[in-house]
Amino acid sequence: MDPLETELDGARALDVDALADAIESIGFECTRCGACCKAEADDPHTATVFPDEVRDLQAATDYDWRDVARPMPYGLTEGEDGSEGETFEWALQTGACGDCTFYEESEGEGRCTVHEDRPLICETYPFSVALGGTSQPMGEAVDEAGMVRAHECEGLGRDISRADAEELAAALKARAIRELEEAIGVREAYAPVDAGPGEVVVHDSEGPKTPDGRPR
């Protein structure tokens, strides 16, 4: 069987109770420090967002596609007229300082202005699952239990209720499935294009698109 299809079967078979057990054993409580929403050193905040999630955020905010998402920067080069080339997937848009465009901070405490509609990558931070084809936010894992990996976050090690652990576990499973479905969709929809000077083409599961989300 195809490796991605095998991993997708594994994601669909994940036991939410077992994931919740692992999350409980690691422990987590968001401290609203905002570290996961901010630029890191000189690198802008980069968090994967899927096409349907972009549209959900558009509906919640009445923003244009470009206000919500930007082409994933990996694979692009800088030409005379700015970024150009082909890339895969979308990243949440950032402000001038490199922080997520939906992040606000007041008196040292951060908040997400679209918290109820935030993408799965944000909903499940700082956790990921140990399945090939799924993403690891903010670098390598600093702790793990069973299939669950925990990534750097000052909220790790804090008590978490069973209800919150189960909710997080369900979202984590949903994210793993969604990431693998998207990866398979990107592969099936991909066809090389000739990106001209100053042109960016984004490949997602719906096919090639321009930076404003329109089909190319």
C-alpha positions in Angstrom: 0.0 0.0 0.0 1.1 3.6 -0.6 2.9 5.0 2.5 0.7 8.0 2.8 -2.4 5.9 2.6 -1.0 3.5 5.2 -0.3 6.5 7.5 -3.8 7.8 6.9 -5.3 4.4 7.9 -3.2 4.8 11.1 -4.5 8.3 11.7 -8.1 7.2 11.4 -7.4 4.3 13.8 -6.0 6.5 16.5 -7.7 6.0 19.9 -8.8 9.4 21.3 -8.8 8.0 24.9 -5.2 6.8 24.4 -4.2 10.2 23.0 -5.9 11.9 26.0 -4.0 9.7 28.4 -0.8 10.7 26.8 -1.7 14.4 26.9 -2.6 14.1 30.6 0.7 12.4 31.4 2.6 15.2 29.7 0.4 18.0 31.1 -0.5 21.3 29.5 -2.1 24.6 30.2 -2.0 27.6 27.8 -0.3 30.6 29.6 -1.2 33.0 26.8 2.5 33.9 26.4 2.0 34.2 22.7 5.2 32.5 21.8 3.5 30.1 19.3 1.9 33.1 17.5 5.0 35.3 17.2 7.9 35.5 14.8 10.9 33.5 16.0 14.2 35.4 15.8 14.2 36.9 12.3 11.8 34.3 10.9 8.2 35.3 10.4 5.5 33.1 12.1 4.8 30.1 9.9 1.8 27.9 10.5 0.1 25.7 7.9 -3.5 26.5 7.1 -5.6 24.4 4.7 -7.8 25.9 1.9 -11.1 25.1 3.7 -9.7 26.7 6.9 -8.8 29.8 5.0 -12.4 30.1 3.8 -13.7 29.5 7.3 -11.5 32.4 8.5 -12.7 34.5 5.6 -16.3 33.9 6.6 -15.5 34.6 10.3 -13.7 37.9 9.6 -14.9 39.1 6.2 -11.2 39.3 5.1 -9.8 38.7 1.6 -7.8 35.5 1.0 -4.5 37.4 1.1 -5.5 38.9 4.5 -5.8 35.4 5.9 -3.1 33.4 4.2 0.2 33.7 2.3 2.0 31.2 0.1 4.2 28.9 2.2 7.6 30.5 1.8 9.6 27.3 1.4 10.8 26.7 -2.1 10.3 30.3 -3.2 13.1 32.5 -4.4 13.6 36.3 -4.4 13.5 37.8 -7.9 13.7 41.3 -9.0 9.9 41.7 -8.4 9.8 39.8 -5.1 9.1 36.2 -4.3 8.6 33.8 -7.2 8.4 30.1 -8.0 6.2 27.2 -6.9 5.4 26.2 -3.4 3.1 23.8 -1.6 0.3 24.8 0.9 -0.5 28.0 2.7 0.7 29.7 5.9 -1.3 32.0 8.1 -0.7 35.6 7.1 1.7 37.7 9.2 1.9 41.4 10.1 4.8 43.7 9.6 6.6 42.4 12.7 6.3 38.8 11.5 3.7 37.8 14.1 0.5 36.0 13.1 -2.0 38.6 11.8 -4.6 37.3 14.2 -2.4 37.8 17.3 -2.9 40.6 19.7 -1.1 41.4 22.9 -2.1 43.6 25.9 -0.1 44.1 29.1 2.1 41.1 28.3 -0.8 38.7 27.7 -1.6 37.5 24.2 -4.9 36.5 22.6 -6.0 35.1 19.3 -8.7 37.3 17.7 -10.2 34.3 15.8 -9.8 31.8 18.7 -13.1 30.0 18.0 -12.3 29.6 14.3 -8.5 29.0 14.6 -7.0 26.3 12.4 -6.2 22.8 13.7 -2.5 23.5 13.8 -3.2 26.3 16.4 -5.9 24.4 18.2 -3.6 21.4 18.9 -0.3 23.3 19.7 2.1 22.2 21.3 1.3 18.6 20.4 1.6 16.4 17.3 1.3 12.7 16.6 4.1 10.4 15.6 2.9 9.5 12.1 4.8 10.0 8.9 3.3 12.7 6.7 2.1 14.8 9.6 3.8 18.1 10.6 5.9 19.0 13.7 5.2 22.6 14.9 8.1 24.6 16.2 10.9 22.0 15.7 11.7 18.8 17.3 9.8 17.2 20.2 10.9 17.9 23.7 8.7 15.3 25.3 6.6 12.3 24.2 4.2 9.7 25.5 2.8 7.0 23.3 2.0 8.4 19.9 1.9 12.0 21.2 4.8 14.4 20.8 5.1 17.7 22.7 7.0 20.6 21.3 8.6 23.5 23.1 6.0 25.5 25.1 6.1 27.0 28.6 2.7 25.6 29.3 3.9 22.0 29.2 3.9 20.1 32.5 0.9 21.8 33.9 -2.3 20.1 35.1 -4.9 19.5 32.5 -8.5 18.3 33.1 -9.7 15.1 31.5 -12.3 16.9 29.6 -9.7 19.3 28.1 -7.4 16.5 27.4 -10.1 14.6 25.5 -11.1 17.7 23.5 -7.4 18.3 22.6 -7.0 14.6 21.7 -10.0 14.7 19.4 -8.6 17.8 17.6 -5.2 16.2 17.4 -6.6 13.1 15.7 -8.7 15.3 13.3 -5.5 17.3 12.4 -3.5 14.1 11.7 -6.2 12.8 9.4 -6.6 16.2 7.7 -2.9 16.6 7.1 -2.6 13.2 5.5 -5.7 13.7 3.4 -4.3 17.1 2.2 -0.9 15.6 1.4 -2.5 12.9 -0.7 -4.7 15.5 -2.3 -1.8 17.7 -3.2 0.1 14.8 -4.7 -2.9 13.8 -6.8 -3.7 17.4 -7.9 -0.1 18.4 -8.6 1.0 19.2 -12.1 4.1 21.3 -12.9 3.5 24.8 -14.1 5.8 27.4 -15.7 5.9 30.2 -13.1 7.0 33.3 -14.9 9.3 36.0 -13.4 7.7 37.5 -10.3 5.0 34.9 -10.3 4.1 32.6 -7.4 2.1 29.4 -7.8 0.7 27.6 -4.7 -0.2 23.9 -5.0 -2.7 22.6 -2.6 -5.2 19.7 -2.7 -7.5 21.8 -4.9 -4.9 22.4 -7.6 -2.5 25.3 -8.5 -3.6 28.7 -7.3 -2.4 32.3 -7.4 -1.4 34.0 -4.1 -5.0 35.4 -3.8 -6.5 31.9 -3.7 -7.8 31.8 -7.3 -7.3 28.8 -9.5 -4.4 29.3 -11.8 
